[in-house]
Amino acid sequence: MDFGRLITAMITPFTENDEVNYSEAQKIAQYLVENGSDGIVVTGTTGESPTLTKEEKIKLYAAVKEAVGNKARVIAGTGSYNTKESIALTKEAEKLGVDGVMLVVPYYNKPCQNGLKAHFRAVAESTGLPIMLYNIPGRTGINLLPETVAELAQVSNIVAIKEASGNLDQASQLLRLVPANFRVYSGDDSLTLPMLSLGCYGVVSVAAHIVGLQMKKMIESYLAGNIETAASLHRELIPVFKGLFITTNPVPVKTAMALKGFQVGSVRLPLVPATEEIKAAIAKLL
């Protein structure tokens, strides 16, 4: 399974009554595909997965898959700190015909590396879907080490990782250890080009909501050997990459999408809406 080079971790839109807006989710998914996304992660961190119910997640997988069909890969964010629940949600996602699942490192309970291996293997054994691991120690409290990923890469359907440690040395070590056909994705927009230069395959992006076509051009320019064009685009996009993280994700990107005319609603507690100062900063960025 090739998930593509540019994958967007999609926001989850809500109505004024704080219900999931499934029809708007379909519009956003179609918009992302039209603006360069090869794949879409549904109910990842950017999609506010911790505050969505299992039923809401399942309906979102179905809605987004219906909206994009085979025009892009639909990757269901089914990971959590509960292995049994991750397995159950993965099985439901598989029934709906998604193209793969993304499994975040279990957060809060902080398992050791052996616990991480056991967790991911248990989910992998429960499904025939290709799996992307997701390492983001800043949110989970624990780092999925390159040596652990190398062992997990021997599992036939664990095929990729979103590496969001922000550590280029770790990414380098990871690339040294995993098989050539194992795909490593940048989990940070601002590190997309540096990670590509190390041998990473692509990015799982937030900024692609706003600058998807430019990001796609940057990636394609680099792959075609047009390094200066890619570097110029990287420098041009840095304010966007950084500006979308001036407060907790996905508050800035949902603010930006609302300013672009999408009916995204607010964020769910314990997240709170952008302040007027942040709204003004995002408007200036756009």
N, C-alpha and C positions, 0 to 999 in steps of 0.2 A: 504494500500500500504506500503510495506516494501522497502525502498530505499536502504537498505543494510547498512553494517557497515562502509565500506571504499568507500567514494565518492570522485572523483577527479574533481576539478574545472579546466577544460581543457583549454589550450592555444588555440588561433586561429592562424594558420599558414598563412603567406602571401607569395606571389610571389615576385620576384625582382621588379615588377612594382607596388607593394603595393596593389595588389588585393588579395582577399581571395583565399587560395589554398584549394579547397574543397576535392580534392583527397588525399592530405597530411593529412587533418583533419580526413579523414576516416582511414588512416593508424595509426595515433596517437591514435584514439579512440580504434581501435583493439588492439594496443600495450598496452594501459592502462588496458583493460579487461584481457589480457593475464598476466598482472603483478599485479593482485589482486583487481582491482577496481570493486566494485559491482554496482556502478552508476557513471554517468558522467554528470557534469553540463556543458552545452554548453551556451556560451555567458554570463558567469558571469564576475566579475571584472577581473579575471585572463585571461578571453577570450577577454579582451579589448572592452567590450560591449559599453562604451560611444562613441567609434569612429566607430562602425559598423552601417550600415544602416538597416532599417527594412527588406529590401529585402535580404540583406546578412545574417541576423540572421535566417530568414525563411529557406533559402537554407542550412544553416549549420544544423539546426534541422533535415531537411530531410536527409542530407548526413550522419550525425552521426547515426541517427536511422536506416538507411539502412545498415550501416557498422556493427553495433553491434546486430541488431535484438533484440532477447529476452535474449541475453547473459548478458546484464546489463541494468539497468534503465537509461533512458535518461531524464534528467531534464533540461528544457529550462529556462534560465535566462530571464524572461520577465518583470522584475520590472524596474521602473524608477521613476523620480520625477513627471511624468505626468500620472494621473490615467487613463484617456481615452486612452492614447497610450498603457499603460500596459494592459488594457482590450483587446484592438484590437490585440496586439501581442500574448496575451495568447490564444485568440480564434483561431488565425492562427496556433499556436503551437499545439493546441488540434486537429485540423483538420489533422495534419500530424502524429498523433499517438504517440506523446511523452508520457512519463509515469508520468510526473508531471512538476510543474513549481516552480522556486525559485523567490521570490519577495523581493528585497532589500528594506530597509527603504528608503523612498524618500529623496534624497539628495538635498542640496543647499537651497531649500525653507523652510526647518526646521519646519514642522508642529508640533503642540502640540500633546499630547497623544491621544486626541479625534480625531484629524485629521488623525493620523496613523490608529486608529481603523476603521474610515470611509473609508479610502483608501483601506486597506486590505480586508474589508468586501465587498466593491464594486467589487473588482477583483474576490474574492471568489464566489460571487453570479453570476458572468458571465461565470463560467466554472464548469465542473464536475470533473476536474483534482484535484488530491491531491496537496496541496500547502506547500512548505517549506518557512518560513519567513527567513530573513537574517538581522541580527543586527550587524552592524560594525560602531560604532560611530566615530571611527578615520577617516573614509572616508566620512560619511554622515553628520556629524556635530550634530547628535541628537541620543540619546540613547532610544531604545525600552525597556521600563521598564518591569520587571517581571510581575507586576500586569496587565499591558496592554496585555502581551502575554497570561496570564491566561484567560482573557476575550475572546481573539481571538481564543483560543483553544477550545472554546465552539462551534465555527463554524465547521460544520461537515467535511469539506474538508480542513481545515487548520490543518495539522497533524504533523508538525515538525518545528524546527527552527535551523538555523546555528547561533550559539551564538559566536560572535567574538569581544566581548567587552574586552576580556583579563582579566576579573575580576572574579575570582573564587568565591568570595562572592556573586556576582550577579548570577552566574550559580547555586549556592546552593539555593538561594532564588527562582530562576526560577523553579528548580526541586521540591521545596516544594509546589509550587502553581499550577502547571499544572497537568492535569490528568495523570494517570499511562501509558496510551497508547499514550501519546504525546511524540514524539521523540526529544530529545535535542542533537544536534551535536556540537562538538567543531569546531570552525572556525579558530583555530590556531594549526598548526602542533605540536608545542612544548608543547601544553597543552593537547594533546590527552590523554595521560595516566592519568594525574591528573583529567581531566574531566571524564574519565571512572570511576575513583575511587569514584566520586561524584554520579554516576548513569547515566551519559550521555550514549548515544547509540552508537556513532561512531564519525567520523570526516569527514568534507569536506576539502579536502587536496590540497595543491600545491605540496608538496614534493613527493607525490605518483607518480608524473611524473618520479622521479629518483629512489625512494626507496619503490615502491609500495609493493613488496613482503615482505620486511622487516617490513613495517608498518602493513600489514595484519597479519604477524606472531606475532607482538607485541600485537595487539588487541586480536587475538585468544588465545594467551598465558594468557593474563589477564583474559579473560572470562572463561578459563579452570582452573583458580586458580593457575596458575604458575606465581606468582607475581614477583619473582626474575628474571625469564627469561624475562618477560615484562619490568621490570625496567632496566635490562641490555641492552636490545634493545633500550629503550628510551635514555639511556645515550650514547649509540653508535651513535644514529641518531641525537642527538642534534646539532652537527656541521652542518649537512645538513639542519635541520629545520631553524637554524639561518642564515646560509650562503646564503640561497635562498631569504633572505630579506635584503641583504646588500645595496640594492638600491630599487627603486620603483618596486613592483611586477606589471607585469610579466617579467621585463627585465632580472633578473637573471635566472629564470627557462627557458625562451626562449633561453638564451645563453647556458644553460646546455643541452637543447634538441638539439640545433645545434651541439654542441660538440659530442653528441651521434650519430650524423649522420642524424637527421631529417631535412627536408627542411622547416624550420619554417619561414624563412625570418626575417625581422626586426620587430620593433614595430611602431605603427602609432603615428604621432605627435598628441598631445604635448609631448608624451613620446619620448625619444631618445635612441639610442642603447647603449649598455654597453661600457664603456671605456676599454682601453687595460688593465688597472689595475684590473678592475672588471672581465674581461675575464680570466685573469691569476688566480685570486682568485677562480673563479668557476672551472677552469680546475684543480687546485690543490685539490679542494673539491671532484671532481669526482674521 
